[in-house]
Amino acid sequence: MEIKILDDKKNRLIIEVKGADHTLCNALKAELWNDKHVKIATYSIRHPQISMPQMIVETDGEESPKNALINAVERLHKTNAKFKKEFAGAIR
């Protein structure tokens, strides 16, 4: 996965995520909305076969968009690890 920063301002971050699709972008967008400082969290994929997703994150200024994104990724990682452990226990 490759990440390219397209716009980086105090309260706004736009990144392009090569190798991602709706699955990752939707999960990340939903997790970003759990942050009280996030005012906008969305993404767009202009064409699923030829374009890369662009993620847009805007905050209220009390937290940087980069930190909001990093924190959301960390929370998703913990959620996935918990699911993996519970699923493995359930199928044994």
Backbone atoms as SQL, in Angstrom:
CREATE TABLE atoms (id INTEGER PRIMARY KEY, chain TEXT, resi INTEGER, resn TEXT, atom TEXT, x REAL, y REAL, z REAL);
INSERT INTO atoms VALUES
  (1, 'A', 1, 'MET', 'N', 0.849, -1.162, 0.000),
  (2, 'A', 1, 'MET', 'CA', 0.000, 0.000, 0.000),
  (3, 'A', 1, 'MET', 'C', 0.902, 1.235, 0.000),
  (4, 'A', 2, 'GLU', 'N', 0.581, 2.175, -0.834),
  (5, 'A', 2, 'GLU', 'CA', 1.360, 3.402, -0.948),
  (6, 'A', 2, 'GLU', 'C', 0.460, 4.600, -0.672),
  (7, 'A', 3, 'ILE', 'N', 0.943, 5.529, 0.144),
  (8, 'A', 3, 'ILE', 'CA', 0.154, 6.708, 0.497),
  (9, 'A', 3, 'ILE', 'C', 0.866, 7.954, -0.011),
  (10, 'A', 4, 'LYS', 'N', 0.100, 8.774, -0.699),
  (11, 'A', 4, 'LYS', 'CA', 0.627, 10.025, -1.243),
  (12, 'A', 4, 'LYS', 'C', -0.199, 11.171, -0.671),
  (13, 'A', 5, 'ILE', 'N', 0.470, 12.153, -0.071),
  (14, 'A', 5, 'ILE', 'CA', -0.225, 13.315, 0.479),
  (15, 'A', 5, 'ILE', 'C', -0.466, 14.314, -0.643),
  (16, 'A', 6, 'LEU', 'N', -1.740, 14.628, -0.877),
  (17, 'A', 6, 'LEU', 'CA', -2.110, 15.568, -1.924),
  (18, 'A', 6, 'LEU', 'C', -2.301, 16.984, -1.388),
  (19, 'A', 7, 'ASP', 'N', -2.781, 17.102, -0.155),
  (20, 'A', 7, 'ASP', 'CA', -3.020, 18.403, 0.448),
  (21, 'A', 7, 'ASP', 'C', -2.846, 18.254, 1.957),
  (22, 'A', 8, 'ASP', 'N', -2.004, 19.089, 2.550),
  (23, 'A', 8, 'ASP', 'CA', -1.734, 18.999, 3.979),
  (24, 'A', 8, 'ASP', 'C', -1.754, 20.407, 4.558),
  (25, 'A', 9, 'LYS', 'N', -2.872, 20.736, 5.180),
  (26, 'A', 9, 'LYS', 'CA', -3.027, 22.028, 5.833),
  (27, 'A', 9, 'LYS', 'C', -3.301, 21.780, 7.307),
  (28, 'A', 10, 'LYS', 'N', -3.419, 22.854, 8.071),
  (29, 'A', 10, 'LYS', 'CA', -3.597, 22.730, 9.521),
  (30, 'A', 10, 'LYS', 'C', -4.788, 21.848, 9.890),
  (31, 'A', 11, 'ASN', 'N', -5.936, 22.070, 9.255),
  (32, 'A', 11, 'ASN', 'CA', -7.156, 21.346, 9.616),
  (33, 'A', 11, 'ASN', 'C', -7.650, 20.405, 8.525),
  (34, 'A', 12, 'ARG', 'N', -6.903, 20.269, 7.435),
  (35, 'A', 12, 'ARG', 'CA', -7.386, 19.469, 6.307),
  (36, 'A', 12, 'ARG', 'C', -6.253, 18.633, 5.735),
  (37, 'A', 13, 'LEU', 'N', -6.562, 17.366, 5.483),
  (38, 'A', 13, 'LEU', 'CA', -5.605, 16.445, 4.895),
  (39, 'A', 13, 'LEU', 'C', -6.305, 15.663, 3.790),
  (40, 'A', 14, 'ILE', 'N', -5.676, 15.602, 2.631),
  (41, 'A', 14, 'ILE', 'CA', -6.172, 14.774, 1.530),
  (42, 'A', 14, 'ILE', 'C', -5.033, 13.852, 1.132),
  (43, 'A', 15, 'ILE', 'N', -5.317, 12.556, 1.166),
  (44, 'A', 15, 'ILE', 'CA', -4.310, 11.571, 0.777),
  (45, 'A', 15, 'ILE', 'C', -4.864, 10.665, -0.308),
  (46, 'A', 16, 'GLU', 'N', -3.967, 10.094, -1.059),
  (47, 'A', 16, 'GLU', 'CA', -4.315, 9.103, -2.071),
  (48, 'A', 16, 'GLU', 'C', -3.741, 7.779, -1.583),
  (49, 'A', 17, 'VAL', 'N', -4.540, 6.734, -1.629),
  (50, 'A', 17, 'VAL', 'CA', -4.132, 5.448, -1.075),
  (51, 'A', 17, 'VAL', 'C', -4.103, 4.397, -2.185),
  (52, 'A', 18, 'LYS', 'N', -2.924, 4.168, -2.706),
  (53, 'A', 18, 'LYS', 'CA', -2.753, 3.174, -3.771),
  (54, 'A', 18, 'LYS', 'C', -2.859, 1.776, -3.172),
  (55, 'A', 19, 'GLY', 'N', -3.691, 0.949, -3.758),
  (56, 'A', 19, 'GLY', 'CA', -3.865, -0.419, -3.283),
  (57, 'A', 19, 'GLY', 'C', -5.049, -0.599, -2.345),
  (58, 'A', 20, 'ALA', 'N', -5.770, 0.470, -2.048),
  (59, 'A', 20, 'ALA', 'CA', -6.943, 0.361, -1.172),
  (60, 'A', 20, 'ALA', 'C', -8.217, 0.314, -2.015),
  (61, 'A', 21, 'ASP', 'N', -9.292, -0.122, -1.377),
  (62, 'A', 21, 'ASP', 'CA', -10.590, -0.141, -2.048),
  (63, 'A', 21, 'ASP', 'C', -11.661, 0.309, -1.051),
  (64, 'A', 22, 'HIS', 'N', -12.917, 0.089, -1.413),
  (65, 'A', 22, 'HIS', 'CA', -14.023, 0.536, -0.557),
  (66, 'A', 22, 'HIS', 'C', -13.980, -0.101, 0.838),
  (67, 'A', 23, 'THR', 'N', -13.507, -1.323, 0.941),
  (68, 'A', 23, 'THR', 'CA', -13.492, -2.012, 2.228),
  (69, 'A', 23, 'THR', 'C', -12.665, -1.246, 3.259),
  (70, 'A', 24, 'LEU', 'N', -11.430, -0.950, 2.921),
  (71, 'A', 24, 'LEU', 'CA', -10.572, -0.220, 3.850),
  (72, 'A', 24, 'LEU', 'C', -11.053, 1.215, 4.040),
  (73, 'A', 25, 'CYS', 'N', -11.391, 1.872, 2.961),
  (74, 'A', 25, 'CYS', 'CA', -11.797, 3.283, 3.053),
  (75, 'A', 25, 'CYS', 'C', -13.067, 3.464, 3.879),
  (76, 'A', 26, 'ASN', 'N', -14.033, 2.582, 3.711),
  (77, 'A', 26, 'ASN', 'CA', -15.270, 2.668, 4.498),
  (78, 'A', 26, 'ASN', 'C', -15.004, 2.440, 5.984),
  (79, 'A', 27, 'ALA', 'N', -14.179, 1.452, 6.291),
  (80, 'A', 27, 'ALA', 'CA', -13.856, 1.175, 7.693),
  (81, 'A', 27, 'ALA', 'C', -13.126, 2.359, 8.321),
  (82, 'A', 28, 'LEU', 'N', -12.196, 2.924, 7.585),
  (83, 'A', 28, 'LEU', 'CA', -11.444, 4.063, 8.089),
  (84, 'A', 28, 'LEU', 'C', -12.328, 5.290, 8.259),
  (85, 'A', 29, 'LYS', 'N', -13.191, 5.520, 7.295),
  (86, 'A', 29, 'LYS', 'CA', -14.120, 6.656, 7.386),
  (87, 'A', 29, 'LYS', 'C', -15.028, 6.510, 8.601),
  (88, 'A', 30, 'ALA', 'N', -15.566, 5.332, 8.803),
  (89, 'A', 30, 'ALA', 'CA', -16.465, 5.096, 9.940),
  (90, 'A', 30, 'ALA', 'C', -15.728, 5.289, 11.262),
  (91, 'A', 31, 'GLU', 'N', -14.494, 4.826, 11.338),
  (92, 'A', 31, 'GLU', 'CA', -13.724, 4.974, 12.573),
  (93, 'A', 31, 'GLU', 'C', -13.347, 6.431, 12.820),
  (94, 'A', 32, 'LEU', 'N', -13.063, 7.181, 11.777),
  (95, 'A', 32, 'LEU', 'CA', -12.754, 8.603, 11.931),
  (96, 'A', 32, 'LEU', 'C', -13.931, 9.358, 12.539),
  (97, 'A', 33, 'TRP', 'N', -15.152, 8.962, 12.193),
  (98, 'A', 33, 'TRP', 'CA', -16.334, 9.639, 12.734),
  (99, 'A', 33, 'TRP', 'C', -16.500, 9.419, 14.237),
  (100, 'A', 34, 'ASN', 'N', -15.755, 8.472, 14.814),
  (101, 'A', 34, 'ASN', 'CA', -15.795, 8.268, 16.256),
  (102, 'A', 34, 'ASN', 'C', -14.930, 9.278, 17.012),
  (103, 'A', 35, 'ASP', 'N', -14.185, 10.081, 16.290),
  (104, 'A', 35, 'ASP', 'CA', -13.315, 11.098, 16.883),
  (105, 'A', 35, 'ASP', 'C', -14.087, 12.412, 16.960),
  (106, 'A', 36, 'LYS', 'N', -14.212, 12.966, 18.170),
  (107, 'A', 36, 'LYS', 'CA', -15.019, 14.177, 18.344),
  (108, 'A', 36, 'LYS', 'C', -14.418, 15.402, 17.663),
  (109, 'A', 37, 'HIS', 'N', -13.152, 15.365, 17.306),
  (110, 'A', 37, 'HIS', 'CA', -12.508, 16.498, 16.656),
  (111, 'A', 37, 'HIS', 'C', -12.624, 16.452, 15.125),
  (112, 'A', 38, 'VAL', 'N', -13.062, 15.332, 14.591),
  (113, 'A', 38, 'VAL', 'CA', -13.197, 15.188, 13.131),
  (114, 'A', 38, 'VAL', 'C', -14.504, 15.827, 12.683),
  (115, 'A', 39, 'LYS', 'N', -14.401, 16.738, 11.739),
  (116, 'A', 39, 'LYS', 'CA', -15.571, 17.432, 11.187),
  (117, 'A', 39, 'LYS', 'C', -15.964, 16.872, 9.822),
  (118, 'A', 40, 'ILE', 'N', -14.991, 16.399, 9.062),
  (119, 'A', 40, 'ILE', 'CA', -15.256, 15.771, 7.763),
  (120, 'A', 40, 'ILE', 'C', -14.373, 14.542, 7.646),
  (121, 'A', 41, 'ALA', 'N', -14.964, 13.432, 7.273),
  (122, 'A', 41, 'ALA', 'CA', -14.232, 12.198, 6.998),
  (123, 'A', 41, 'ALA', 'C', -14.954, 11.518, 5.849),
  (124, 'A', 42, 'THR', 'N', -14.309, 11.512, 4.706),
  (125, 'A', 42, 'THR', 'CA', -14.929, 10.904, 3.534),
  (126, 'A', 42, 'THR', 'C', -13.842, 10.455, 2.566),
  (127, 'A', 43, 'TYR', 'N', -14.248, 9.783, 1.528),
  (128, 'A', 43, 'TYR', 'CA', -13.318, 9.374, 0.484),
  (129, 'A', 43, 'TYR', 'C', -14.066, 9.313, -0.836),
  (130, 'A', 44, 'SER', 'N', -13.287, 9.300, -1.898),
  (131, 'A', 44, 'SER', 'CA', -13.903, 9.125, -3.215),
  (132, 'A', 44, 'SER', 'C', -13.003, 8.251, -4.076),
  (133, 'A', 45, 'ILE', 'N', -13.638, 7.479, -4.909),
  (134, 'A', 45, 'ILE', 'CA', -12.944, 6.679, -5.918),
  (135, 'A', 45, 'ILE', 'C', -13.637, 7.008, -7.236),
  (136, 'A', 46, 'ARG', 'N', -12.968, 7.777, -8.061),
  (137, 'A', 46, 'ARG', 'CA', -13.601, 8.236, -9.298),
  (138, 'A', 46, 'ARG', 'C', -13.956, 7.073, -10.226),
  (139, 'A', 47, 'HIS', 'N', -13.060, 6.134, -10.369),
  (140, 'A', 47, 'HIS', 'CA', -13.332, 4.953, -11.192),
  (141, 'A', 47, 'HIS', 'C', -12.612, 3.772, -10.552),
  (142, 'A', 48, 'PRO', 'N', -13.326, 2.711, -10.206),
  (143, 'A', 48, 'PRO', 'CA', -12.734, 1.628, -9.424),
  (144, 'A', 48, 'PRO', 'C', -11.594, 0.882, -10.126),
  (145, 'A', 49, 'GLN', 'N', -11.537, 0.946, -11.439),
  (146, 'A', 49, 'GLN', 'CA', -10.494, 0.211, -12.140),
  (147, 'A', 49, 'GLN', 'C', -9.262, 1.052, -12.467),
  (148, 'A', 50, 'ILE', 'N', -9.433, 2.362, -12.544),
  (149, 'A', 50, 'ILE', 'CA', -8.293, 3.165, -12.994),
  (150, 'A', 50, 'ILE', 'C', -7.885, 4.288, -12.042),
  (151, 'A', 51, 'SER', 'N', -8.600, 4.499, -10.972),
  (152, 'A', 51, 'SER', 'CA', -8.209, 5.577, -10.061),
  (153, 'A', 51, 'SER', 'C', -8.018, 5.049, -8.650),
  (154, 'A', 52, 'MET', 'N', -7.256, 5.806, -7.880),
  (155, 'A', 52, 'MET', 'CA', -6.969, 5.436, -6.498),
  (156, 'A', 52, 'MET', 'C', -7.879, 6.226, -5.555),
  (157, 'A', 53, 'PRO', 'N', -8.230, 5.636, -4.425),
  (158, 'A', 53, 'PRO', 'CA', -9.074, 6.341, -3.464),
  (159, 'A', 53, 'PRO', 'C', -8.379, 7.582, -2.915),
  (160, 'A', 54, 'GLN', 'N', -9.168, 8.628, -2.743),
  (161, 'A', 54, 'GLN', 'CA', -8.688, 9.835, -2.089),
  (162, 'A', 54, 'GLN', 'C', -9.476, 9.998, -0.793),
  (163, 'A', 55, 'MET', 'N', -8.754, 10.083, 0.301),
  (164, 'A', 55, 'MET', 'CA', -9.353, 10.219, 1.623),
  (165, 'A', 55, 'MET', 'C', -9.233, 11.675, 2.046),
  (166, 'A', 56, 'ILE', 'N', -10.325, 12.247, 2.553),
  (167, 'A', 56, 'ILE', 'CA', -10.340, 13.632, 3.009),
  (168, 'A', 56, 'ILE', 'C', -10.700, 13.641, 4.491),
  (169, 'A', 57, 'VAL', 'N', -9.851, 14.302, 5.282),
  (170, 'A', 57, 'VAL', 'CA', -10.079, 14.405, 6.723),
  (171, 'A', 57, 'VAL', 'C', -9.924, 15.865, 7.121),
  (172, 'A', 58, 'GLU', 'N', -10.949, 16.390, 7.796),
  (173, 'A', 58, 'GLU', 'CA', -10.878, 17.748, 8.349),
  (174, 'A', 58, 'GLU', 'C', -11.213, 17.679, 9.828),
  (175, 'A', 59, 'THR', 'N', -10.477, 18.470, 10.619),
  (176, 'A', 59, 'THR', 'CA', -10.707, 18.498, 12.061),
  (177, 'A', 59, 'THR', 'C', -11.043, 19.913, 12.520),
  (178, 'A', 60, 'ASP', 'N', -11.397, 20.017, 13.788),
  (179, 'A', 60, 'ASP', 'CA', -11.743, 21.317, 14.368),
  (180, 'A', 60, 'ASP', 'C', -10.528, 22.131, 14.785),
  (181, 'A', 61, 'GLY', 'N', -9.341, 21.596, 14.619),
  (182, 'A', 61, 'GLY', 'CA', -8.120, 22.307, 14.962),
  (183, 'A', 61, 'GLY', 'C', -7.510, 21.889, 16.279),
  (184, 'A', 62, 'GLU', 'N', -8.278, 21.226, 17.128),
  (185, 'A', 62, 'GLU', 'CA', -7.732, 20.752, 18.399),
  (186, 'A', 62, 'GLU', 'C', -6.889, 19.499, 18.211),
  (187, 'A', 63, 'GLU', 'N', -7.061, 18.836, 17.104),
  (188, 'A', 63, 'GLU', 'CA', -6.290, 17.650, 16.749),
  (189, 'A', 63, 'GLU', 'C', -5.968, 17.786, 15.268),
  (190, 'A', 64, 'SER', 'N', -4.768, 17.421, 14.886),
  (191, 'A', 64, 'SER', 'CA', -4.412, 17.510, 13.469),
  (192, 'A', 64, 'SER', 'C', -5.075, 16.367, 12.698),
  (193, 'A', 65, 'PRO', 'N', -5.350, 16.569, 11.433),
  (194, 'A', 65, 'PRO', 'CA', -5.931, 15.490, 10.625),
  (195, 'A', 65, 'PRO', 'C', -5.022, 14.263, 10.569),
  (196, 'A', 66, 'LYS', 'N', -3.707, 14.491, 10.547),
  (197, 'A', 66, 'LYS', 'CA', -2.780, 13.345, 10.531),
  (198, 'A', 66, 'LYS', 'C', -2.926, 12.509, 11.794),
  (199, 'A', 67, 'ASN', 'N', -2.981, 13.179, 12.955),
  (200, 'A', 67, 'ASN', 'CA', -3.139, 12.438, 14.215),
  (201, 'A', 67, 'ASN', 'C', -4.482, 11.731, 14.276),
  (202, 'A', 68, 'ALA', 'N', -5.526, 12.377, 13.786),
  (203, 'A', 68, 'ALA', 'CA', -6.846, 11.743, 13.766),
  (204, 'A', 68, 'ALA', 'C', -6.805, 10.470, 12.923),
  (205, 'A', 69, 'LEU', 'N', -6.127, 10.528, 11.793),
  (206, 'A', 69, 'LEU', 'CA', -6.020, 9.374, 10.904),
  (207, 'A', 69, 'LEU', 'C', -5.187, 8.261, 11.542),
  (208, 'A', 70, 'ILE', 'N', -4.079, 8.631, 12.142),
  (209, 'A', 70, 'ILE', 'CA', -3.227, 7.644, 12.816),
  (210, 'A', 70, 'ILE', 'C', -3.987, 6.977, 13.957),
  (211, 'A', 71, 'ASN', 'N', -4.694, 7.758, 14.754),
  (212, 'A', 71, 'ASN', 'CA', -5.469, 7.196, 15.871),
  (213, 'A', 71, 'ASN', 'C', -6.573, 6.270, 15.378),
  (214, 'A', 72, 'ALA', 'N', -7.227, 6.638, 14.286),
  (215, 'A', 72, 'ALA', 'CA', -8.287, 5.792, 13.729),
  (216, 'A', 72, 'ALA', 'C', -7.713, 4.461, 13.234),
  (217, 'A', 73, 'VAL', 'N', -6.557, 4.504, 12.599),
  (218, 'A', 73, 'VAL', 'CA', -5.910, 3.271, 12.127),
  (219, 'A', 73, 'VAL', 'C', -5.548, 2.385, 13.316),
  (220, 'A', 74, 'GLU', 'N', -5.041, 2.980, 14.379),
  (221, 'A', 74, 'GLU', 'CA', -4.691, 2.198, 15.574),
  (222, 'A', 74, 'GLU', 'C', -5.924, 1.563, 16.211),
  (223, 'A', 75, 'ARG', 'N', -7.027, 2.295, 16.265),
  (224, 'A', 75, 'ARG', 'CA', -8.265, 1.719, 16.831),
  (225, 'A', 75, 'ARG', 'C', -8.774, 0.574, 15.956),
  (226, 'A', 76, 'LEU', 'N', -8.708, 0.742, 14.649),
  (227, 'A', 76, 'LEU', 'CA', -9.136, -0.340, 13.742),
  (228, 'A', 76, 'LEU', 'C', -8.251, -1.574, 13.919),
  (229, 'A', 77, 'HIS', 'N', -6.977, -1.342, 14.084),
  (230, 'A', 77, 'HIS', 'CA', -6.052, -2.459, 14.279),
  (231, 'A', 77, 'HIS', 'C', -6.424, -3.248, 15.538),
  (232, 'A', 78, 'LYS', 'N', -6.718, -2.542, 16.622),
  (233, 'A', 78, 'LYS', 'CA', -7.116, -3.206, 17.872),
  (234, 'A', 78, 'LYS', 'C', -8.430, -3.965, 17.695),
  (235, 'A', 79, 'THR', 'N', -9.385, -3.355, 17.002),
  (236, 'A', 79, 'THR', 'CA', -10.675, -4.008, 16.772),
  (237, 'A', 79, 'THR', 'C', -10.493, -5.281, 15.953),
  (238, 'A', 80, 'ASN', 'N', -9.659, -5.220, 14.921),
  (239, 'A', 80, 'ASN', 'CA', -9.420, -6.393, 14.083),
  (240, 'A', 80, 'ASN', 'C', -8.705, -7.499, 14.851),
  (241, 'A', 81, 'ALA', 'N', -7.744, -7.125, 15.690),
  (242, 'A', 81, 'ALA', 'CA', -7.037, -8.121, 16.500),
  (243, 'A', 81, 'ALA', 'C', -7.994, -8.814, 17.466),
  (244, 'A', 82, 'LYS', 'N', -8.894, -8.041, 18.075),
  (245, 'A', 82, 'LYS', 'CA', -9.874, -8.615, 18.996),
  (246, 'A', 82, 'LYS', 'C', -10.811, -9.568, 18.253),
  (247, 'A', 83, 'PHE', 'N', -11.269, -9.164, 17.082),
  (248, 'A', 83, 'PHE', 'CA', -12.149, -10.024, 16.286),
  (249, 'A', 83, 'PHE', 'C', -11.433, -11.319, 15.904),
  (250, 'A', 84, 'LYS', 'N', -10.195, -11.203, 15.479),
  (251, 'A', 84, 'LYS', 'CA', -9.421, -12.380, 15.079),
  (252, 'A', 84, 'LYS', 'C', -9.305, -13.368, 16.236),
  (253, 'A', 85, 'LYS', 'N', -9.007, -12.844, 17.421),
  (254, 'A', 85, 'LYS', 'CA', -8.858, -13.705, 18.599),
  (255, 'A', 85, 'LYS', 'C', -10.184, -14.378, 18.959),
  (256, 'A', 86, 'GLU', 'N', -11.263, -13.621, 18.965),
  (257, 'A', 86, 'GLU', 'CA', -12.572, -14.187, 19.305),
  (258, 'A', 86, 'GLU', 'C', -13.049, -15.179, 18.249),
  (259, 'A', 87, 'PHE', 'N', -12.790, -14.886, 17.000),
  (260, 'A', 87, 'PHE', 'CA', -13.183, -15.794, 15.924),
  (261, 'A', 87, 'PHE', 'C', -12.410, -17.103, 16.008),
  (262, 'A', 88, 'ALA', 'N', -11.101, -16.991, 16.244),
  (263, 'A', 88, 'ALA', 'CA', -10.277, -18.198, 16.364),
  (264, 'A', 88, 'ALA', 'C', -10.759, -19.064, 17.534),
  (265, 'A', 89, 'GLY', 'N', -11.130, -18.424, 18.633),
  (266, 'A', 89, 'GLY', 'CA', -11.643, -19.169, 19.787),
  (267, 'A', 89, 'GLY', 'C', -12.984, -19.822, 19.515),
  (268, 'A', 90, 'ALA', 'N', -13.802, -19.177, 18.712),
  (269, 'A', 90, 'ALA', 'CA', -15.135, -19.706, 18.431),
  (270, 'A', 90, 'ALA', 'C', -15.130, -20.905, 17.486),
  (271, 'A', 91, 'ILE', 'N', -14.134, -20.995, 16.611),
  (272, 'A', 91, 'ILE', 'CA', -14.135, -22.087, 15.629),
  (273, 'A', 91, 'ILE', 'C', -13.348, -23.294, 16.107),
  (274, 'A', 92, 'ARG', 'N', -12.775, -23.213, 17.297),
  (275, 'A', 92, 'ARG', 'CA', -12.011, -24.364, 17.816),
  (276, 'A', 92, 'ARG', 'C', -12.881, -25.324, 18.532);
